[in-house]
Amino acid sequence: MKPRISYYGQTASPQTNARLEDYGTIKLFYSYDTVIAYKDVTDGLVVTVNEWSTTTGKHLNYIDPNHDTRKDPDTFKAMLEAALTRHGIED
């Protein structure tokens, strides 16, 4: 399954390192080469806490500014892996 690739953010372009892969049933939000959020009908929008850089923090805030709902890294990874499996996408 090949995704439709676009870019998100106020200055959406490949240079911002904020890529969105849309598989139709799930959307994966990347900061650089790392999935930092995803959205599907089962889980809704799931966002991880920032463990990286100021730039990734900006990406996360663009996706969802609510820090209270962000998942810790282990929870996010487990949920993402389950979602990818559910949608037949290899990580």
Sine and cosine of phi, psi and omega as CSV:
sin_phi,cos_phi,sin_psi,cos_psi,sin_omega,cos_omega
0.00,0.00,0.82,-0.58,-0.04,-1.00
-0.97,-0.23,0.78,-0.63,-0.04,-1.00
-0.99,0.14,0.34,-0.94,0.20,-0.98
-1.00,0.02,0.81,-0.58,-0.07,-1.00
-0.97,-0.24,0.74,-0.68,0.11,-0.99
-0.62,-0.79,-0.09,-1.00,-0.03,-1.00
-0.76,-0.65,0.52,-0.85,-0.05,-1.00
-0.85,-0.53,0.24,-0.97,0.01,-1.00
0.92,-0.39,0.12,-0.99,-0.04,-1.00
-0.92,0.39,-0.52,0.86,0.04,-1.00
-0.87,-0.49,0.86,0.51,-0.10,-0.99
-0.86,0.50,0.89,-0.46,0.06,-1.00
-0.20,-0.98,0.29,-0.96,0.03,-1.00
-0.85,0.52,-0.46,0.89,-0.04,-1.00
-0.94,0.34,-0.32,0.95,-0.02,-1.00
-0.99,0.12,-0.13,0.99,0.00,-1.00
0.87,0.50,0.46,0.89,0.01,-1.00
-0.88,-0.48,1.00,-0.01,-0.11,-0.99
-0.97,-0.24,0.58,-0.81,0.06,-1.00
-0.86,-0.51,0.83,-0.55,0.08,-1.00
-0.95,-0.31,0.88,-0.47,-0.04,-1.00
-0.95,-0.31,0.93,-0.38,0.00,-1.00
-1.00,-0.08,0.09,1.00,-0.03,-1.00
1.00,-0.05,-0.75,0.66,0.00,-1.00
-0.97,-0.22,-0.24,0.97,0.03,-1.00
-0.51,-0.86,0.59,-0.81,0.07,-1.00
-0.90,-0.44,0.75,-0.66,0.03,-1.00
-0.93,-0.36,0.82,-0.57,0.02,-1.00
-0.98,-0.18,0.82,-0.57,-0.02,-1.00
-0.94,-0.34,0.54,-0.84,0.28,-0.96
-0.86,-0.51,0.89,-0.45,-0.18,-0.98
0.85,0.53,-0.87,-0.50,-0.03,-1.00
-0.94,-0.34,0.33,0.94,-0.07,-1.00
-0.90,-0.44,0.75,-0.66,0.11,-0.99
-0.96,0.29,0.84,-0.54,-0.01,-1.00
-0.92,-0.39,-0.15,0.99,0.04,-1.00
-0.27,-0.96,0.38,-0.93,0.13,-0.99
-0.53,-0.85,0.29,-0.96,0.02,-1.00
-0.61,-0.79,0.79,-0.61,0.13,-0.99
-0.56,-0.83,0.08,-1.00,-0.07,-1.00
-0.96,0.29,-0.42,0.91,-0.02,-1.00
-0.96,0.26,-0.79,0.62,-0.09,-1.00
-0.99,-0.16,-0.25,0.97,-0.12,-0.99
0.96,0.27,-0.54,-0.84,0.02,-1.00
-1.00,0.03,0.82,-0.57,0.01,-1.00
-0.83,-0.55,0.82,-0.57,-0.10,-1.00
-0.80,-0.61,0.65,-0.76,0.03,-1.00
-1.00,0.00,0.31,-0.95,0.13,-0.99
-0.95,0.30,0.33,-0.94,0.00,-1.00
-0.99,0.11,0.87,-0.49,0.08,-1.00
-0.91,-0.41,0.10,1.00,-0.21,-0.98
-0.91,-0.42,-0.98,-0.18,-0.19,-0.98
-0.77,-0.63,0.09,-1.00,0.09,-1.00
-0.88,0.48,-0.64,0.77,0.01,-1.00
-0.89,0.46,-0.72,0.70,0.04,-1.00
-0.89,0.46,-0.60,0.80,0.08,-1.00
-0.86,0.52,-0.64,0.77,0.05,-1.00
-0.91,0.42,-0.66,0.75,0.04,-1.00
-0.88,0.48,-0.73,0.69,0.00,-1.00
-0.87,0.49,-0.69,0.72,0.00,-1.00
-0.91,0.42,-0.54,0.84,0.05,-1.00
-0.93,0.38,-0.68,0.73,-0.01,-1.00
-0.91,0.42,-0.75,0.66,-0.01,-1.00
-0.34,-0.94,0.93,-0.36,-0.02,-1.00
-0.96,0.27,-0.14,0.99,-0.03,-1.00
-0.98,0.19,0.98,-0.19,-0.01,-1.00
-0.94,0.33,-0.37,0.93,-0.06,-1.00
-0.92,0.38,-0.40,0.92,-0.05,-1.00
-0.99,-0.16,-0.02,1.00,-0.03,-1.00
-0.94,0.34,0.57,-0.82,-0.06,-1.00
-1.00,-0.08,0.55,-0.83,0.11,-0.99
-0.92,0.40,0.36,-0.93,-0.11,-0.99
-0.82,0.57,-0.67,0.74,-0.03,-1.00
-0.93,0.38,-0.68,0.74,0.03,-1.00
-0.90,0.43,-0.72,0.70,0.00,-1.00
-0.87,0.50,-0.72,0.70,-0.02,-1.00
-0.87,0.50,-0.70,0.72,0.00,-1.00
-0.90,0.44,-0.69,0.73,-0.01,-1.00
-0.92,0.39,-0.66,0.75,0.01,-1.00
-0.89,0.45,-0.73,0.69,0.01,-1.00
-0.86,0.50,-0.67,0.74,0.03,-1.00
-0.90,0.43,-0.65,0.76,0.00,-1.00
-0.92,0.39,-0.68,0.73,0.02,-1.00
-0.88,0.47,-0.67,0.75,0.05,-1.00
-0.89,0.46,-0.71,0.70,0.01,-1.00
-0.85,0.52,-0.56,0.83,-0.04,-1.00
-0.99,-0.15,0.07,1.00,0.05,-1.00
0.93,0.36,0.58,0.81,-0.02,-1.00
-0.91,-0.42,0.76,-0.65,0.04,-1.00
-1.00,0.06,0.68,-0.74,0.00,-1.00
-0.96,0.27,0.00,0.00,0.00,0.00
